[in-house]
């Protein structure tokens, strides 16, 4: 029996090149899951200036893949350019995340650092989770990006996380396509990642991990200035209700009157000190977590020297 085969049944292949904020945002894991779910074969890889996808299958399925690539992209991704070319069908099987191509090919926008997502926050405060109270918890949807990248394309070995070898459990998450930490380059845990250390002014170690947090809290409450080494440098912190501590901080920084921002753990706490409308609340809880200028509550016990002569404060 002879059966006619329509063009829609013949395997075809396409090569797609995407530019924009497409590295460090969970894009390769997304592409892998999308292609595998549609039964397509091929690969995805980072390049110095783009993400390149080679995909093979029936043309209608390729069309669906291409459409969902932009419609269902990860929330942090920003696709600025998409170039599609035909490619020879070679009978590929399976879909893989290929090794990155490090040859320079122009500039690529880098994802900014992203605030902790709700899934990681739930793990952070779950006593039964292995990352309970682990301050460096991240996944493909959140965590540091810009401040840890040393070179493009974005891979662990070209970031400051390259110094930390993943333990077997973290490596399993990293290589499991069904895990939300699949190809999360900042993935770590208390067993294999960075840890908190508290040091005195003379460099003497005063505590690690939870002891470091407790010690820093005691120092703040008793009027000390605490230098917090963050992802992008040092932040000098004091108790925002301690007038003397804020004044000493200004003297140390030679910052006579420029307003200082405050840090709060939750939106509820922000409303304790300031007036917050719906638009401001949305900004405070967005992935970017920008500093937002808010009107100080008249009864707030914040140091007046935080923002001299102003009725607003950065939060």
N, C-alpha and C positions, 0 to 999 in steps of 0.2 A: 504494500500500500504506500502510495506517495502522498505526503501531507505538505501543503503549502505552509511556509513559515513567514509570518508577517514581520515587518521591521520592528514592531513592538515586542516580539518574542526573542529577537536576536540579542545576545549579550552586547553591551556597549560599555565604553569606559570614558571617564571624564577626569580632568585634572583641574582642581579648584585652588586658587590662590587668594587668601584673605589677608587684608591689611587693616590695621586699627588696633584697638586694645583687645588683643586675642591671645596674649600669653600671660600666664599667672592668674587666669580667671576661670580655670576649669574647662577650657575649651577643648583640649585634646580628649579628656575623658568623655565629654559630652558627645563629640564626634564619633568616638568609638562605640558608645552605647547606641547612638542613633543608627549608625550603619549596621551594626550587628543586629539590632532589632528589626531592621528592614531586610535582613538577609543579604546585604551587600558585602563585597570583598574589597580589599584595598589597604590603605595605610594613611596615617596622618602624622605629620612631624612639624616641629618648630624649625624655622629658619631665622637668620639674623634680622630679617626685615618683614617676616610674614609667617603665616601658617599654611602649609601646603597639604592638600588632600588628593589622593588618587583613589578613585572609587569605580567599581565595575558591577554591572548587573543589567536588568531589563530597563529600557529607557523610561517607562512610566514610573518605575521605582526610583530611578535616578532623579527624575523630576520631583518626586515627593521628598526625597532626601535634600535636594537643593532648596526647596521651599522651606522645609522645617529647619534647615541650617540657620536661616535668618530669623524665622518666626519664634523658634524655641531656644534660641541661644542663651547661655548662662546670663543671669541678671547683671553681672559685672562686665560682660563683653560689650564692645562697641565696634561694629563692623563698618569701616569707612569705605573699603573697596572690596569688590568680589569679582575676580576674573575667572571665567570658565572656558576651558579648551577641550576639544575632543582628544582622545588618546586611544591607542590600539588596545583592544580587548585581548588579554593573554591567558584567560582562564584561571585567574587568581582564586585562591580559596582563603576564607577567613579575613578578619580585619585586625590590624595591629597598630600600635603606637610605635613608630619608627624612631631611631636615634636622631637627635637634632643635627641639622646641617649648620655648622658654625661659620661657613664662608660669608663674608660681609656682603649684604645686598641692600644697603640703604638703611634708613631710620625706621624705628618701630616705636609707637607710643607705649609707655610702660604703665601698668596699672598702679594706682596709688595704694597706699596701705588701706586696709578695710577693717572696720570695727568688728568685734566678735559677733558671729551669727547666733541665732536663737538655738540652733542644734548644739553648737559648742558650749553655749552658756548653760544649757540644761545639763550637759556632761560635767561641766566645771563645778557645779554645785550638787552633783549626785554622789553621795558617799560611797555608793557601790560601783562607781565608774573608775577605771584605772587612771583617768586623768583628773580625778577629783582635786580641786584647788591647784591644778598645774597652770601656772601663769602664762605659759607659752603655747597653749592649746590653739590649734588652727585646723582648717580644712580647705577644700578648694574654693569655698565661698567666702572665706574671711582670713584675716591675719595680715602680716607684713608682706609687702611686695617691693615697692620702690626703695625702701630703706635697706633691704637685704640683697638686692640684685647687684652683682659686681660686673656682669657682662651679659650681653644677649647672644643667642637666644636664651630664654629663661629656663634653666634647669638647676637642680640642687647643687651640682658641682660648680656652677658659676654664681653661687650666692654664698652669704655668710653661713648658711646652714650646711654647706659642704664639709665643714669641720666636724659635724656630728653624724656618725654612722648609725643608721636606723637599726634598732633591735629587731629580732625575728617577728614580733607581733606587729610592729609598725611597718616592716617590710611587707608583711602579708596584706595589710590594708592598702599599701601603696601599689601593689601589683594585682589587686582584685577589682575587676571592672565594675562589680556591683557595689563596691564600697564608696562612700562619699569622700574618702581620702585617697581614691585612686589617682595616682600621679599628682598628689599634693606635695609640692617640693619642700614645703616647710614642715612636713609631718614629723612629729617627735612625741615623746612622753617622758615621764620622770626617770625612766630607766636609761634613756639614750640621748636626751636633749639637753639644752642649756638649763641651768638652775639658778635660783636666786642666792646671792651672797650678801651679807651685811658686813661692812667694814667700818671701823672707827676712823677718825681724822688722821691717825697715824698709820693707817693701813692694816691694823690688827683685825683679824676675822672675828666677828662677834656672833655670827649665826648663819645657818643655811636653811633654805626652803621655808617652811612655816615659821621657824625661829627667826628668820630674817624679816619676815613680814611683821611678826609681833614686835620685834625690836625696833623696826622703823616706826611703827605706830606709837610706841612708847616715846621715842625720840621726838616725834611731832607734837604729841600731847604735852611734853615738858619743855617746849619752846625751842628745840633745836632746828637747824636748817638741815634738811636731808637732800643730798644729791642723788637723784634717781637716774641711773644709766638706762636710757630707753633705747629703742631701735635706731633712732637717728641722732643720738647724742645724749647730753645730760640735761635734766630738768632740776631746778632748785625748788624744793617744796617746803612750805611751812603751814602751820595751822592758820587757816584764813580768819579765824575769830580772835587770834592773838595779836593785839596791836603792836606789842614790843617786837614780836618775831617778824612781823611784816616790815616794820621799820628797819630792823637789822638786815633783812633781806635786801631792802632798797639800798642801804649803805654798801653792802657787799657788791651789789651789781652796779653801783653808781647810777641808779635809776630813780631820780628824785621824785618824779610825778607821773611818769607813764603808767597807765592802768595795768594791773595784773589780773590774770584770769584765775578762776577757781575751778577745782575739779570736784565732781559729785558722782556717786556710783549709779544713781537711778534718776528717772524723770520725777518720781515722787520726791526725792531729796532736793532736786532743782527747784521744785515748787515750794519747798520749805523756806528757801532763801530769796526767791525771785518770783515775779509774775510771768507766767508762761501761757501764751495763747496756742491755738491749735497749729498754726503754721510754724511757730517756734518749736513746739513739741515734735512736729514731724522732722524738723532739721536735727534736733538733738538726738533723735532715735534713728536717723538715717544711717546707711552703711558708712558714709563719709565722716559722721560725727564731728562737724565743724565747731569751732568756738562761736557761740551765738551771744550777741549783746542783749541782755535782758534787764528789765527794770527791777531794781532792788526793792524787796518788800520793806516797808517802813519799820517793821518790827524785827527785821533780820539782824542778828548779832554779829554781822560781818565787820571786820576791821575797816574803819573809815579810810585808812591810808591805802586800801587796795586800789581805789579809783578816786583820788582826791577831787572834790568839787563836782563829781558826777553822781547821778542817781541811777546809773546803769552799771552792770558788771558783766564781763565775759564769762560764759559758762561752757 
